[in-house]
């Protein structure tokens, strides 16, 4: 009986580790994860620092980007700015929506 209980507890502990490994590491949904990925690939060269405390060409991207207005962020991505290229022919509408959804999760650094 004790042996059966020991085996059961070992199996239970193994399942708990497996189940925990299946959970997402962050609290982002699928769209936001896609947005994080697309942002890193398409926007990262200018908006993400290559190393800690390094400067970037463009401003930091977070939920305060574009004054916190999603329409402004979409406009910047689609049509660019005098210092930023347009991505209307490079990114799909769903990818732009994903970037906007992800940016809403990124806190503003003070």
VENQUI-V13166 format. One record per residue. N is the residue number from 1. RES is the residue in one letter. OMEGA is omega in whole degrees, -180 to 180 (none if undefined). D_FIRST is the distance of its C-alpha to the first C-alpha in Angstrom with 2 decimals. Layout:
n=N res=RES omega=OMEGA d_first=D_FIRST
n=N res=RES omega=OMEGA d_first=D_FIRST
This chain:
n=1 res=X omega=180 d_first=0.00
n=2 res=X omega=180 d_first=3.81
n=3 res=X omega=178 d_first=5.38
n=4 res=X omega=179 d_first=5.16
n=5 res=X omega=179 d_first=6.29
n=6 res=X omega=179 d_first=8.66
n=7 res=X omega=179 d_first=9.99
n=8 res=X omega=-180 d_first=10.57
n=9 res=X omega=177 d_first=12.38
n=10 res=X omega=178 d_first=14.35
n=11 res=X omega=179 d_first=15.42
n=12 res=X omega=178 d_first=16.38
n=13 res=X omega=178 d_first=18.37
n=14 res=X omega=178 d_first=20.04
n=15 res=X omega=-180 d_first=21.03
n=16 res=X omega=178 d_first=22.47
n=17 res=X omega=179 d_first=24.59
n=18 res=X omega=-179 d_first=25.72
n=19 res=X omega=178 d_first=26.66
n=20 res=X omega=180 d_first=28.52
n=21 res=X omega=-179 d_first=30.38
n=22 res=X omega=-180 d_first=31.61
n=23 res=X omega=177 d_first=33.35
n=24 res=X omega=-179 d_first=37.01
n=25 res=X omega=-179 d_first=37.85
n=26 res=X omega=-178 d_first=40.74
n=27 res=X omega=-179 d_first=41.57
n=28 res=X omega=174 d_first=44.26
n=29 res=X omega=-176 d_first=44.39
n=30 res=X omega=-180 d_first=45.36
n=31 res=X omega=-180 d_first=49.08
n=32 res=X omega=176 d_first=49.02
n=33 res=X omega=176 d_first=47.15
n=34 res=X omega=179 d_first=49.85
n=35 res=X omega=177 d_first=52.47
n=36 res=X omega=-179 d_first=51.10
n=37 res=X omega=-179 d_first=51.17
n=38 res=X omega=178 d_first=54.68
n=39 res=X omega=180 d_first=55.98
n=40 res=X omega=-177 d_first=54.79
n=41 res=X omega=-173 d_first=56.37
n=42 res=X omega=-173 d_first=59.59
n=43 res=X omega=-172 d_first=60.31
n=44 res=X omega=-177 d_first=58.56
n=45 res=X omega=180 d_first=61.44
n=46 res=X omega=-171 d_first=63.57
n=47 res=X omega=178 d_first=61.23
n=48 res=X omega=-180 d_first=58.29
n=49 res=X omega=180 d_first=58.92
n=50 res=X omega=179 d_first=58.37
n=51 res=X omega=179 d_first=57.09
n=52 res=X omega=178 d_first=56.34
n=53 res=X omega=176 d_first=59.50
n=54 res=X omega=179 d_first=61.49
n=55 res=X omega=177 d_first=64.06
n=56 res=X omega=177 d_first=63.95
n=57 res=X omega=-179 d_first=66.90
n=58 res=X omega=180 d_first=65.91
n=59 res=X omega=175 d_first=64.55
n=60 res=X omega=179 d_first=60.86
n=61 res=X omega=-180 d_first=59.26
n=62 res=X omega=-177 d_first=57.26
n=63 res=X omega=177 d_first=57.34
n=64 res=X omega=-179 d_first=60.79
n=65 res=X omega=-179 d_first=62.32
n=66 res=X omega=-178 d_first=65.38
n=67 res=X omega=-179 d_first=65.57
n=68 res=X omega=-178 d_first=62.22
n=69 res=X omega=-179 d_first=63.90
n=70 res=X omega=-179 d_first=62.02
n=71 res=X omega=178 d_first=65.30
n=72 res=X omega=179 d_first=66.87
n=73 res=X omega=178 d_first=63.97
n=74 res=X omega=179 d_first=64.20
n=75 res=X omega=178 d_first=67.97
n=76 res=X omega=-179 d_first=67.62
n=77 res=X omega=-177 d_first=65.13
n=78 res=X omega=-171 d_first=67.24
n=79 res=X omega=-180 d_first=70.71
n=80 res=X omega=177 d_first=70.22
n=81 res=X omega=177 d_first=72.41
n=82 res=X omega=-179 d_first=75.32
n=83 res=X omega=-176 d_first=72.84
n=84 res=X omega=179 d_first=69.97
n=85 res=X omega=175 d_first=70.05
n=86 res=X omega=177 d_first=69.32
n=87 res=X omega=-176 d_first=66.06
n=88 res=X omega=179 d_first=67.07
n=89 res=X omega=-178 d_first=67.31
n=90 res=X omega=-177 d_first=64.29
n=91 res=X omega=175 d_first=61.54
n=92 res=X omega=178 d_first=60.49
n=93 res=X omega=179 d_first=60.60
n=94 res=X omega=178 d_first=56.78
n=95 res=X omega=177 d_first=56.55
n=96 res=X omega=176 d_first=59.04
n=97 res=X omega=180 d_first=57.12
n=98 res=X omega=177 d_first=53.95
n=99 res=X omega=180 d_first=55.78
n=100 res=X omega=179 d_first=57.05
n=101 res=X omega=179 d_first=53.60
n=102 res=X omega=-178 d_first=52.15
n=103 res=X omega=178 d_first=55.02
n=104 res=X omega=-179 d_first=54.25
n=105 res=X omega=-175 d_first=50.94
n=106 res=X omega=-178 d_first=52.61
n=107 res=X omega=178 d_first=53.68
n=108 res=X omega=177 d_first=57.23
n=109 res=X omega=179 d_first=57.48
n=110 res=X omega=none d_first=59.78
